Amino acid sequence: MPFSNFPEQILIHDDASAAKMRNAAQLARRVLDLACAHARPGITTDEVDTVVHQAIIANHAYPSPLNYVGFPKSLCSSVNEVICHGIPDGRPLQFGDAVSFDVSCYLDGVHGDNCATVIVGDQQEKDTGGGVDWRGVPYKMDFDSNEEKQQVEAARRLVHATRESLYAAIDKCRPGGCLSEIGGAIHDVADEYGYSTIEKYRGHGISDEFHCAPFVKHYRNDDTLMLVPGMIFTIEPMITEGTSECYEWSDEWTVVTKDGSLSAQFEHTVLITKNGVEILTLP
């Protein structure tokens, strides 16, 4: 998939185009849920990548990241201090890892895009007393140490804050609203929790182009673009426990926190409507 030929041109979608975007977004969401369901202790992100690739192909779509400017996989998997663009590999996921899966697909000429962070092995919302890993082998739900408990609770707080910041931003989306309100809402939530919001990477317009205008900052800014019906773009806050400073690994893709602190990310694709906003990637 090439870079946008018209990076500053904002497409206003008509009903037919919005319907195609909705279908692609819904497929991306179903595959994201599938990826998250596989985030069990012992599985590798390479194996999750295979699951994602096969599911997208089975639905007559193409995984948008694969070969995009040389990206080698069908899925972005970002674990712990990795902020975004993590390349799936052979490291088994461990209990307590915070892993962000970013799933995008190209269906019927347009892209769908979304992301979520899960805590590996965390079953806090399930009263099962235990669980099974991805192979069906039982594993413990209690903590081996107070340190492990504190690690998971800290990750839960960060994940909750990041998800909260996304929905606070979506609440600012309406016709006549201002693009800068999105970043301000995210920054406010990060400040409330004592976290940092990454400034280097942004949300983006999306259509037949994977990344195009408008580009959405996740921090306080002065971008004064008015939101109008028919705009479709992603909002994808990346929140860290420590500094917002980051750097790229030598693979030229993997982005990590400079201080090694934990990071989380959530992403929805949204459509500005006549009456407000529609989240295209809701389950």
C-alpha positions in Angstrom: 0.0 0.0 0.0 1.5 3.3 -1.0 1.6 6.6 0.9 -1.2 9.0 0.1 -0.7 10.9 -3.1 -2.8 13.8 -1.7 -1.8 13.9 2.0 -3.6 17.3 2.7 -6.8 16.5 0.8 -9.8 15.7 3.1 -12.3 13.4 1.6 -16.0 13.9 2.4 -17.7 10.6 2.2 -21.2 10.2 0.7 -23.7 7.5 1.9 -22.3 4.9 -0.5 -18.7 5.5 0.5 -19.6 5.6 4.2 -21.3 2.2 3.8 -18.2 0.7 2.4 -16.1 2.2 5.2 -18.6 0.8 7.7 -18.2 -2.7 6.3 -14.4 -2.6 6.4 -14.4 -1.1 9.9 -16.7 -3.9 11.1 -14.4 -6.6 9.7 -11.4 -4.9 11.3 -13.3 -4.9 14.6 -14.2 -8.6 14.4 -10.6 -9.6 13.7 -9.4 -7.3 16.5 -11.7 -9.1 18.9 -10.3 -12.4 17.6 -6.7 -11.3 18.2 -7.5 -10.1 21.7 -9.2 -13.4 22.5 -5.9 -15.2 21.6 -3.8 -13.1 24.0 -3.1 -15.9 26.5 0.1 -16.9 28.3 2.3 -19.0 26.1 1.2 -17.8 22.7 3.5 -15.8 20.5 2.5 -12.6 18.7 3.7 -14.4 15.5 1.0 -17.0 16.1 -1.6 -14.2 16.7 -0.4 -12.6 13.4 -1.1 -15.9 11.6 -4.6 -16.0 13.1 -5.3 -12.4 12.0 -3.9 -12.9 8.5 -6.0 -16.0 7.9 -9.2 -14.4 9.2 -8.8 -11.3 7.0 -8.0 -13.4 3.9 -11.0 -15.7 4.7 -13.2 -12.6 4.5 -11.9 -11.7 1.0 -9.9 -8.8 2.4 -6.2 -7.9 2.6 -4.3 -7.0 5.8 -3.5 -3.4 5.3 -0.1 -3.4 7.2 1.4 -6.3 5.2 4.1 -4.8 2.9 2.9 -1.2 3.7 6.2 0.7 3.2 8.0 -2.6 3.9 6.1 -3.6 7.1 6.6 -7.4 7.2 3.5 -8.6 9.0 -0.3 -8.5 8.9 -0.7 -7.2 12.5 1.0 -4.6 14.7 1.6 -6.1 18.2 3.0 -3.7 20.8 4.0 -5.3 24.1 4.7 -3.4 27.4 7.1 -0.5 26.6 6.4 -0.7 22.9 4.1 2.2 22.0 3.1 1.3 18.4 4.2 -0.5 15.2 5.5 -3.5 17.0 6.4 -6.4 14.7 5.0 -9.8 15.7 7.8 -12.2 16.8 8.5 -15.5 18.6 8.5 -14.3 22.2 5.8 -16.1 24.2 3.4 -13.7 25.9 3.6 -13.8 29.7 1.0 -13.3 32.4 0.6 -9.6 33.1 2.0 -8.3 29.7 0.1 -5.4 28.3 -0.2 -6.0 24.5 -1.8 -3.7 22.0 -3.1 -5.2 18.8 -3.6 -2.9 15.9 -5.8 -4.5 13.2 -6.4 -3.0 9.8 -7.9 -4.5 6.6 -8.5 -3.5 3.0 -12.0 -4.6 1.9 -13.9 -3.6 -1.3 -11.4 -0.8 -2.0 -11.3 0.9 1.5 -9.5 0.4 4.8 -10.8 -0.4 8.3 -8.6 0.3 11.3 -8.8 -0.1 15.1 -6.6 -1.0 18.1 -7.1 -2.2 21.7 -4.8 -3.1 24.6 -5.3 -6.2 26.7 -3.5 -7.6 29.8 -2.4 -11.1 29.1 -4.1 -13.7 31.4 -6.1 -11.0 33.3 -9.6 -12.4 34.0 -10.7 -9.7 36.4 -14.1 -9.4 34.7 -14.8 -13.2 34.7 -15.8 -14.9 37.9 -14.3 -18.3 36.8 -11.7 -18.8 39.5 -9.3 -19.8 36.8 -8.8 -20.0 33.1 -7.1 -21.8 30.3 -4.3 -20.7 28.0 -4.7 -20.6 24.2 -4.0 -24.4 24.1 -6.7 -25.2 26.6 -4.2 -25.8 29.5 -5.4 -24.5 32.8 -3.4 -21.7 34.5 -3.7 -19.9 37.8 -5.6 -16.7 38.3 -4.1 -15.8 41.7 -0.9 -13.8 41.9 2.5 -15.4 42.7 3.6 -12.3 44.6 2.6 -8.9 45.7 4.9 -7.4 43.1 3.0 -9.3 40.3 -0.3 -8.1 41.7 0.9 -4.5 41.7 2.2 -4.9 38.1 -1.2 -6.1 36.9 -3.1 -3.4 38.8 -0.9 -0.7 37.4 -1.5 -2.0 33.9 -5.2 -2.1 34.5 -5.2 1.5 35.5 -3.2 2.6 32.5 -5.4 0.6 30.1 -8.6 2.0 31.7 -7.2 5.6 31.4 -6.3 5.1 27.7 -9.7 3.7 26.9 -11.3 6.6 28.8 -9.2 9.2 26.9 -10.4 7.7 23.6 -14.1 8.1 24.5 -13.5 11.5 25.9 -12.1 12.5 22.5 -15.0 10.9 20.7 -17.4 13.0 22.8 -15.9 16.1 21.2 -16.7 14.9 17.7 -19.7 16.7 16.1 -20.4 18.8 13.1 -19.1 22.3 13.7 -16.7 21.0 16.3 -12.9 21.7 16.2 -10.3 19.1 15.5 -8.1 20.5 18.4 -10.8 19.6 20.9 -9.9 15.9 20.4 -6.3 16.3 21.5 -7.3 18.5 24.4 -9.7 15.9 25.7 -7.1 13.2 25.5 -4.5 15.3 27.2 -6.9 16.2 30.0 -7.5 12.6 30.8 -3.8 11.8 30.8 -3.1 14.7 33.1 -5.9 13.5 35.5 -4.2 10.1 35.9 -0.6 11.5 36.0 0.3 9.9 32.6 1.8 11.3 29.4 0.3 11.3 25.9 2.5 10.5 22.9 2.9 13.5 20.6 4.9 12.0 17.7 2.2 9.7 16.2 -1.3 10.7 15.3 -4.7 9.6 14.1 -5.5 10.0 10.5 -8.1 10.2 7.8 -8.8 6.9 6.1 -10.6 5.7 3.0 -9.1 4.1 -0.1 -5.9 5.7 1.3 -4.6 4.0 4.5 -3.3 7.3 5.9 -4.5 10.7 4.8 -5.8 14.0 6.1 -7.0 15.1 8.6 -4.2 14.1 10.9 -5.4 14.0 14.5 -3.1 15.1 17.4 -3.6 13.4 20.7 -2.4 16.3 22.8 -3.3 20.0 23.3 -2.9 21.9 20.0 -4.1 24.8 17.9 -5.4 22.9 14.8 -8.5 24.8 14.0 -10.0 22.5 11.3 -13.8 22.5 11.6 -15.4 19.0 11.6 -18.1 18.5 9.0 -20.5 15.6 8.1 -18.8 13.0 5.9 -15.4 13.2 7.5 -14.0 9.8 8.5 -10.8 9.5 10.6 -9.2 7.5 13.4 -8.5 8.6 16.9 -5.8 6.4 18.6 -4.4 7.8 21.8 -1.1 6.3 23.0 -0.7 6.9 26.8 2.4 6.0 28.9 3.1 5.8 32.6 6.3 7.8 32.2 7.7 10.3 29.8 6.2 11.0 26.3 9.7 10.7 24.8 10.1 7.8 22.5 12.5 6.3 19.9 12.5 3.7 17.1 14.3 0.4 17.2 16.8 -0.4 14.4 14.0 -2.3 12.6 12.7 1.2 11.7 9.2 0.3 12.9 9.0 -0.6 16.6 8.5 2.6 18.7 9.3 2.3 22.4 9.1 4.6 25.5 12.5 6.2 26.2 12.3 5.4 29.9 11.0 1.9 29.4 7.7 2.7 31.0 4.4 0.8 30.1 2.3 2.0 27.2 -1.3 1.4 26.0 -3.3 2.3 23.0 -6.9 2.3 21.9 -8.3 3.3 18.5 -11.6 3.7 16.8 -12.5 4.9 13.3 -15.3 7.5 13.5 -17.7 9.2 11.0 -18.9 12.7 11.5 -22.7 12.7 10.9 -25.3 15.4 10.6 -26.3 14.8 14.2 -23.0 13.9 15.8 -20.6 11.0 15.4 -20.8 7.3 14.5 -18.1 4.9 15.8 -17.6 2.6 12.8 -15.5 0.2 14.7 -17.8 -0.5 17.6 -18.5 -4.3 18.1 
